[in-house]
Amino acid sequence: NPPPQLTLKGRWLEDLGFNTGQPVIVTVERGRLVIETELRI
């Protein structure tokens, strides 16, 4: 059995600030998955 997996693809992700290889933070809030870019300061 493979583990659960979610794959997102498309240039629209880059338009929203998500770049290939960039770390993200995934949280669950009120039954929703929230995916945010990890800020690098």
N, CA, C, O and CB atoms as a CASP TS submission, in Angstrom:
PFRMAT TS
TARGET T0000
AUTHOR 0000-0000-0000
METHOD Language model
MODEL 1
PARENT N/A
ATOM      1  N   ASN     1       0.830  -1.196   0.000  1.00  0.00           N
ATOM      2  CA  ASN     1       0.000   0.000   0.000  1.00  0.00           C
ATOM      3  C   ASN     1       0.871   1.255   0.000  1.00  0.00           C
ATOM      4  O   ASN     1       1.666   1.448   0.920  1.00  0.00           O
ATOM      5  CB  ASN     1      -0.942   0.001   1.214  1.00  0.00           C
ATOM      6  N   PRO     2       0.736   2.105  -1.008  1.00  0.00           N
ATOM      7  CA  PRO     2       1.498   3.360  -0.994  1.00  0.00           C
ATOM      8  C   PRO     2       0.905   4.330   0.024  1.00  0.00           C
ATOM      9  O   PRO     2      -0.292   4.278   0.308  1.00  0.00           O
ATOM     10  CB  PRO     2       1.516   4.006  -2.400  1.00  0.00           C
ATOM     11  N   PRO     3       1.737   5.213   0.574  1.00  0.00           N
ATOM     12  CA  PRO     3       1.227   6.207   1.526  1.00  0.00           C
ATOM     13  C   PRO     3       0.343   7.228   0.804  1.00  0.00           C
ATOM     14  O   PRO     3       0.441   7.374  -0.414  1.00  0.00           O
ATOM     15  CB  PRO     3       2.400   6.925   2.248  1.00  0.00           C
ATOM     16  N   PRO     4      -0.515   7.931   1.540  1.00  0.00           N
ATOM     17  CA  PRO     4      -1.334   8.976   0.921  1.00  0.00           C
ATOM     18  C   PRO     4      -0.440  10.026   0.255  1.00  0.00           C
ATOM     19  O   PRO     4       0.624  10.369   0.769  1.00  0.00           O
ATOM     20  CB  PRO     4      -2.255   9.642   1.975  1.00  0.00           C
ATOM     21  N   GLN     5      -0.889  10.526  -0.891  1.00  0.00           N
ATOM     22  CA  GLN     5      -0.079  11.478  -1.648  1.00  0.00           C
ATOM     23  C   GLN     5      -0.985  12.459  -2.372  1.00  0.00           C
ATOM     24  O   GLN     5      -2.052  12.091  -2.864  1.00  0.00           O
ATOM     25  CB  GLN     5       0.839  10.747  -2.652  1.00  0.00           C
ATOM     26  N   LEU     6      -0.551  13.703  -2.433  1.00  0.00           N
ATOM     27  CA  LEU     6      -1.258  14.737  -3.172  1.00  0.00           C
ATOM     28  C   LEU     6      -0.245  15.409  -4.088  1.00  0.00           C
ATOM     29  O   LEU     6       0.788  15.889  -3.623  1.00  0.00           O
ATOM     30  CB  LEU     6      -1.945  15.775  -2.208  1.00  0.00           C
ATOM     31  N   THR     7      -0.531  15.448  -5.390  1.00  0.00           N
ATOM     32  CA  THR     7       0.374  16.053  -6.354  1.00  0.00           C
ATOM     33  C   THR     7      -0.308  17.256  -6.995  1.00  0.00           C
ATOM     34  O   THR     7      -1.427  17.150  -7.498  1.00  0.00           O
ATOM     35  CB  THR     7       0.807  15.025  -7.429  1.00  0.00           C
ATOM     36  N   LEU     8       0.365  18.387  -6.974  1.00  0.00           N
ATOM     37  CA  LEU     8      -0.137  19.603  -7.621  1.00  0.00           C
ATOM     38  C   LEU     8       0.842  19.987  -8.722  1.00  0.00           C
ATOM     39  O   LEU     8       2.050  20.039  -8.493  1.00  0.00           O
ATOM     40  CB  LEU     8      -0.315  20.777  -6.588  1.00  0.00           C
ATOM     41  N   LYS     9       0.324  20.257  -9.916  1.00  0.00           N
ATOM     42  CA  LYS     9       1.171  20.621 -11.046  1.00  0.00           C
ATOM     43  C   LYS     9       0.553  21.785 -11.796  1.00  0.00           C
ATOM     44  O   LYS     9      -0.662  21.979 -11.779  1.00  0.00           O
ATOM     45  CB  LYS     9       1.380  19.421 -11.989  1.00  0.00           C
ATOM     46  N   GLY    10       1.394  22.544 -12.445  1.00  0.00           N
ATOM     47  CA  GLY    10       0.908  23.603 -13.324  1.00  0.00           C
ATOM     48  C   GLY    10       1.650  24.910 -13.111  1.00  0.00           C
ATOM     49  O   GLY    10       2.125  25.213 -12.017  1.00  0.00           O
ATOM     50  N   ARG    11       1.732  25.663 -14.180  1.00  0.00           N
ATOM     51  CA  ARG    11       2.417  26.963 -14.111  1.00  0.00           C
ATOM     52  C   ARG    11       1.696  27.942 -13.194  1.00  0.00           C
ATOM     53  O   ARG    11       2.300  28.899 -12.710  1.00  0.00           O
ATOM     54  CB  ARG    11       2.541  27.566 -15.504  1.00  0.00           C
ATOM     55  N   TRP    12       0.425  27.712 -12.956  1.00  0.00           N
ATOM     56  CA  TRP    12      -0.348  28.599 -12.079  1.00  0.00           C
ATOM     57  C   TRP    12       0.239  28.629 -10.679  1.00  0.00           C
ATOM     58  O   TRP    12       0.099  29.629  -9.973  1.00  0.00           O
ATOM     59  CB  TRP    12      -1.814  28.155 -12.020  1.00  0.00           C
ATOM     60  N   LEU    13       0.902  27.541 -10.259  1.00  0.00           N
ATOM     61  CA  LEU    13       1.527  27.515  -8.932  1.00  0.00           C
ATOM     62  C   LEU    13       2.646  28.554  -8.846  1.00  0.00           C
ATOM     63  O   LEU    13       2.775  29.266  -7.850  1.00  0.00           O
ATOM     64  CB  LEU    13       2.082  26.103  -8.620  1.00  0.00           C
ATOM     65  N   GLU    14       3.449  28.627  -9.905  1.00  0.00           N
ATOM     66  CA  GLU    14       4.528  29.617  -9.933  1.00  0.00           C
ATOM     67  C   GLU    14       3.955  31.040  -9.915  1.00  0.00           C
ATOM     68  O   GLU    14       4.516  31.932  -9.279  1.00  0.00           O
ATOM     69  CB  GLU    14       5.417  29.413 -11.185  1.00  0.00           C
ATOM     70  N   ASP    15       2.849  31.241 -10.607  1.00  0.00           N
ATOM     71  CA  ASP    15       2.194  32.556 -10.607  1.00  0.00           C
ATOM     72  C   ASP    15       1.758  32.965  -9.202  1.00  0.00           C
ATOM     73  O   ASP    15       1.658  34.154  -8.895  1.00  0.00           O
ATOM     74  CB  ASP    15       0.981  32.546 -11.546  1.00  0.00           C
ATOM     75  N   LEU    16       1.499  31.968  -8.348  1.00  0.00           N
ATOM     76  CA  LEU    16       1.072  32.233  -6.975  1.00  0.00           C
ATOM     77  C   LEU    16       2.238  32.272  -5.984  1.00  0.00           C
ATOM     78  O   LEU    16       2.023  32.435  -4.783  1.00  0.00           O
ATOM     79  CB  LEU    16       0.078  31.184  -6.541  1.00  0.00           C
ATOM     80  N   GLY    17       3.480  32.121  -6.483  1.00  0.00           N
ATOM     81  CA  GLY    17       4.641  32.224  -5.610  1.00  0.00           C
ATOM     82  C   GLY    17       5.236  30.909  -5.161  1.00  0.00           C
ATOM     83  O   GLY    17       6.132  30.895  -4.317  1.00  0.00           O
ATOM     84  N   PHE    18       4.754  29.788  -5.712  1.00  0.00           N
ATOM     85  CA  PHE    18       5.302  28.477  -5.370  1.00  0.00           C
ATOM     86  C   PHE    18       6.278  28.061  -6.460  1.00  0.00           C
ATOM     87  O   PHE    18       5.897  27.958  -7.626  1.00  0.00           O
ATOM     88  CB  PHE    18       4.169  27.414  -5.199  1.00  0.00           C
ATOM     89  N   ASN    19       7.539  27.819  -6.092  1.00  0.00           N
ATOM     90  CA  ASN    19       8.572  27.458  -7.052  1.00  0.00           C
ATOM     91  C   ASN    19       9.031  26.023  -6.833  1.00  0.00           C
ATOM     92  O   ASN    19       8.970  25.509  -5.716  1.00  0.00           O
ATOM     93  CB  ASN    19       9.760  28.417  -6.948  1.00  0.00           C
ATOM     94  N   THR    20       9.488  25.380  -7.897  1.00  0.00           N
ATOM     95  CA  THR    20       9.962  24.002  -7.823  1.00  0.00           C
ATOM     96  C   THR    20      11.059  23.876  -6.775  1.00  0.00           C
ATOM     97  O   THR    20      12.014  24.652  -6.769  1.00  0.00           O
ATOM     98  CB  THR    20      10.474  23.530  -9.193  1.00  0.00           C
ATOM     99  N   GLY    21      10.918  22.894  -5.889  1.00  0.00           N
ATOM    100  CA  GLY    21      11.915  22.630  -4.860  1.00  0.00           C
ATOM    101  C   GLY    21      11.802  23.511  -3.631  1.00  0.00           C
ATOM    102  O   GLY    21      12.546  23.321  -2.669  1.00  0.00           O
ATOM    103  N   GLN    22      10.901  24.456  -3.642  1.00  0.00           N
ATOM    104  CA  GLN    22      10.740  25.371  -2.513  1.00  0.00           C
ATOM    105  C   GLN    22      10.001  24.669  -1.376  1.00  0.00           C
ATOM    106  O   GLN    22       8.969  24.039  -1.610  1.00  0.00           O
ATOM    107  CB  GLN    22       9.980  26.651  -2.948  1.00  0.00           C
ATOM    108  N   PRO    23      10.511  24.768  -0.155  1.00  0.00           N
ATOM    109  CA  PRO    23       9.803  24.171   0.982  1.00  0.00           C
ATOM    110  C   PRO    23       8.446  24.844   1.197  1.00  0.00           C
ATOM    111  O   PRO    23       8.295  26.049   0.995  1.00  0.00           O
ATOM    112  CB  PRO    23      10.655  24.278   2.262  1.00  0.00           C
ATOM    113  N   VAL    24       7.479  24.050   1.606  1.00  0.00           N
ATOM    114  CA  VAL    24       6.153  24.582   1.929  1.00  0.00           C
ATOM    115  C   VAL    24       5.733  24.084   3.298  1.00  0.00           C
ATOM    116  O   VAL    24       6.286  23.116   3.820  1.00  0.00           O
ATOM    117  CB  VAL    24       5.108  24.175   0.856  1.00  0.00           C
ATOM    118  N   ILE    25       4.763  24.748   3.864  1.00  0.00           N
ATOM    119  CA  ILE    25       4.176  24.348   5.140  1.00  0.00           C
ATOM    120  C   ILE    25       2.735  23.939   4.852  1.00  0.00           C
ATOM    121  O   ILE    25       1.974  24.707   4.263  1.00  0.00           O
ATOM    122  CB  ILE    25       4.250  25.511   6.216  1.00  0.00           C
ATOM    123  N   VAL    26       2.361  22.729   5.268  1.00  0.00           N
ATOM    124  CA  VAL    26       0.998  22.237   5.076  1.00  0.00           C
ATOM    125  C   VAL    26       0.362  22.068   6.447  1.00  0.00           C
ATOM    126  O   VAL    26       0.898  21.366   7.303  1.00  0.00           O
ATOM    127  CB  VAL    26       0.980  20.890   4.275  1.00  0.00           C
ATOM    128  N   THR    27      -0.775  22.708   6.653  1.00  0.00           N
ATOM    129  CA  THR    27      -1.509  22.594   7.908  1.00  0.00           C
ATOM    130  C   THR    27      -2.961  22.244   7.599  1.00  0.00           C
ATOM    131  O   THR    27      -3.424  22.386   6.467  1.00  0.00           O
ATOM    132  CB  THR    27      -1.416  23.912   8.736  1.00  0.00           C
ATOM    133  N   VAL    28      -3.659  21.791   8.616  1.00  0.00           N
ATOM    134  CA  VAL    28      -5.091  21.512   8.492  1.00  0.00           C
ATOM    135  C   VAL    28      -5.828  22.487   9.398  1.00  0.00           C
ATOM    136  O   VAL    28      -5.566  22.553  10.599  1.00  0.00           O
ATOM    137  CB  VAL    28      -5.430  20.018   8.866  1.00  0.00           C
ATOM    138  N   GLU    29      -6.747  23.239   8.815  1.00  0.00           N
ATOM    139  CA  GLU    29      -7.536  24.213   9.570  1.00  0.00           C
ATOM    140  C   GLU    29      -9.009  24.011   9.249  1.00  0.00           C
ATOM    141  O   GLU    29      -9.427  24.174   8.102  1.00  0.00           O
ATOM    142  CB  GLU    29      -7.094  25.671   9.243  1.00  0.00           C
ATOM    143  N   ARG    30      -9.781  23.663  10.243  1.00  0.00           N
ATOM    144  CA  ARG    30     -11.227  23.453  10.087  1.00  0.00           C
ATOM    145  C   ARG    30     -11.543  22.525   8.915  1.00  0.00           C
ATOM    146  O   ARG    30     -12.450  22.794   8.128  1.00  0.00           O
ATOM    147  CB  ARG    30     -11.936  24.793   9.890  1.00  0.00           C
ATOM    148  N   GLY    31     -10.790  21.435   8.808  1.00  0.00           N
ATOM    149  CA  GLY    31     -11.048  20.442   7.773  1.00  0.00           C
ATOM    150  C   GLY    31     -10.530  20.797   6.391  1.00  0.00           C
ATOM    151  O   GLY    31     -10.884  20.141   5.412  1.00  0.00           O
ATOM    152  N   ARG    32      -9.696  21.827   6.295  1.00  0.00           N
ATOM    153  CA  ARG    32      -9.126  22.237   5.012  1.00  0.00           C
ATOM    154  C   ARG    32      -7.609  22.122   5.051  1.00  0.00           C
ATOM    155  O   ARG    32      -6.987  22.398   6.077  1.00  0.00           O
ATOM    156  CB  ARG    32      -9.545  23.679   4.663  1.00  0.00           C
ATOM    157  N   LEU    33      -7.011  21.713   3.930  1.00  0.00           N
ATOM    158  CA  LEU    33      -5.559  21.739   3.805  1.00  0.00           C
ATOM    159  C   LEU    33      -5.145  23.146   3.397  1.00  0.00           C
ATOM    160  O   LEU    33      -5.692  23.717   2.454  1.00  0.00           O
ATOM    161  CB  LEU    33      -5.055  20.679   2.771  1.00  0.00           C
ATOM    162  N   VAL    34      -4.177  23.695   4.113  1.00  0.00           N
ATOM    163  CA  VAL    34      -3.650  25.021   3.797  1.00  0.00           C
ATOM    164  C   VAL    34      -2.183  24.844   3.434  1.00  0.00           C
ATOM    165  O   VAL    34      -1.406  24.315   4.228  1.00  0.00           O
ATOM    166  CB  VAL    34      -3.830  26.027   5.002  1.00  0.00           C
ATOM    167  N   ILE    35      -1.798  25.283   2.233  1.00  0.00           N
ATOM    168  CA  ILE    35      -0.426  25.150   1.756  1.00  0.00           C
ATOM    169  C   ILE    35       0.156  26.549   1.617  1.00  0.00           C
ATOM    170  O   ILE    35      -0.366  27.382   0.876  1.00  0.00           O
ATOM    171  CB  ILE    35      -0.361  24.368   0.396  1.00  0.00           C
ATOM    172  N   GLU    36       1.251  26.796   2.344  1.00  0.00           N
ATOM    173  CA  GLU    36       1.883  28.116   2.342  1.00  0.00           C
ATOM    174  C   GLU    36       3.351  27.981   1.983  1.00  0.00           C
ATOM    175  O   GLU    36       3.981  26.965   2.278  1.00  0.00           O
ATOM    176  CB  GLU    36       1.724  28.809   3.714  1.00  0.00           C
ATOM    177  N   THR    37       3.899  29.021   1.338  1.00  0.00           N
ATOM    178  CA  THR    37       5.332  29.030   1.090  1.00  0.00           C
ATOM    179  C   THR    37       6.048  29.254   2.414  1.00  0.00           C
ATOM    180  O   THR    37       5.549  29.950   3.298  1.00  0.00           O
ATOM    181  CB  THR    37       5.718  30.124   0.050  1.00  0.00           C
ATOM    182  N   GLU    38       7.212  28.659   2.533  1.00  0.00           N
ATOM    183  CA  GLU    38       8.014  28.841   3.740  1.00  0.00           C
ATOM    184  C   GLU    38       8.847  30.097   3.546  1.00  0.00           C
ATOM    185  O   GLU    38       9.676  30.159   2.638  1.00  0.00           O
ATOM    186  CB  GLU    38       8.924  27.588   4.031  1.00  0.00           C
ATOM    187  N   LEU    39       8.635  31.089   4.385  1.00  0.00           N
ATOM    188  CA  LEU    39       9.355  32.350   4.250  1.00  0.00           C
ATOM    189  C   LEU    39      10.809  32.175   4.641  1.00  0.00           C
ATOM    190  O   LEU    39      11.119  31.597   5.683  1.00  0.00           O
ATOM    191  CB  LEU    39       8.705  33.439   5.103  1.00  0.00           C
ATOM    192  N   ARG    40      11.689  32.674   3.805  1.00  0.00           N
ATOM    193  CA  ARG    40      13.126  32.644   4.102  1.00  0.00           C
ATOM    194  C   ARG    40      13.576  34.067   4.353  1.00  0.00           C
ATOM    195  O   ARG    40      13.511  34.922   3.471  1.00  0.00           O
ATOM    196  CB  ARG    40      13.950  31.989   2.936  1.00  0.00           C
ATOM    197  N   ILE    41      14.037  34.308   5.583  1.00  0.00           N
ATOM    198  CA  ILE    41      14.467  35.670   5.951  1.00  0.00           C
ATOM    199  C   ILE    41      15.975  35.721   6.031  1.00  0.00           C
ATOM    200  O   ILE    41      16.542  36.773   6.326  1.00  0.00           O
ATOM    201  CB  ILE    41      13.844  36.112   7.301  1.00  0.00           C
TER
END
